[in-house]
Amino acid sequence: MTDDDVLALERELATMADDDVRRAYRDAEGMPDRDVADLLAGECERRGIEL
């Protein structure tokens, strides 16, 4: 994942509802590339979303 990818994902996360962020994390956590799941987990933590 490039820095541009991270920035794009962070911009998209800013517009997502909590339920959508939680759902995206659950979908991503089983994927081999953990970068996305880690970013989503961090966003859940910042928002206080229970996983």
Buried (B, 14 or more C-beta within 10 A) or exposed (E): EEEEEEEEBEEEBEEBEEEEBBEBBEEBBEEEEEBBBBBBBEBBEEEEBEE
